[in-house]
Each structure stands twice: as structure tokens, then as C-alpha cells.
């Protein structure tokens, strides 16, 4: 009897995407303060200044 040869099928590896790995390690973040954060900070400083004026800790003519 003749021997049957079995073909060995290997899965093909997909080509590596050079943009994938840097994209996975990169994290998005803010590039600067947003308008909302700026308004919030200004509002806080105004409230702190008013509280300091009412408590007498700060004279009216003092500027930061």
C-alpha cells in the first residue's frame, strides 16, 4: 500500500501594523486648560477675594 501524505497547514500570521503598537501605548490628555476650567478658577478667586475683603484680611487696593 502506498503511504498517504498528510499536508500540514500552518496558520498564516498577519503582517504587523507599524502604527498599532504606538497607538496602544499613547494616552489622550488635555493640551491646555479649557475655558471651563479657566472660568471655574476665576470664579474661585473672586469668591476668595470677596471673603478676604469681608473678613478684613485684605485691603481694597491690593492687587494679586
BELNORZI-V485895 format. One record per pair of residues at least 4 apart in sequence whose ideal C-beta (glycine too) atoms are under 8 Angstrom apart, sorted by the first residue. I is the first residue (numbers start at 1). J is the second residue. Records with the same first field share a line. If there is no record, write none. Layout:
I=J + J
This chain:
16=20
19=23
20=24
21=25
22=26
30=34
33=37 + 38 + 41
34=38
35=39
36=40
37=41
38=42
39=43
40=44
41=45
42=46
43=47
44=48
45=49 + 64
46=50
47=51
48=52
49=53 + 58
50=54
51=55
52=57 + 58
53=57 + 58 + 60
58=62
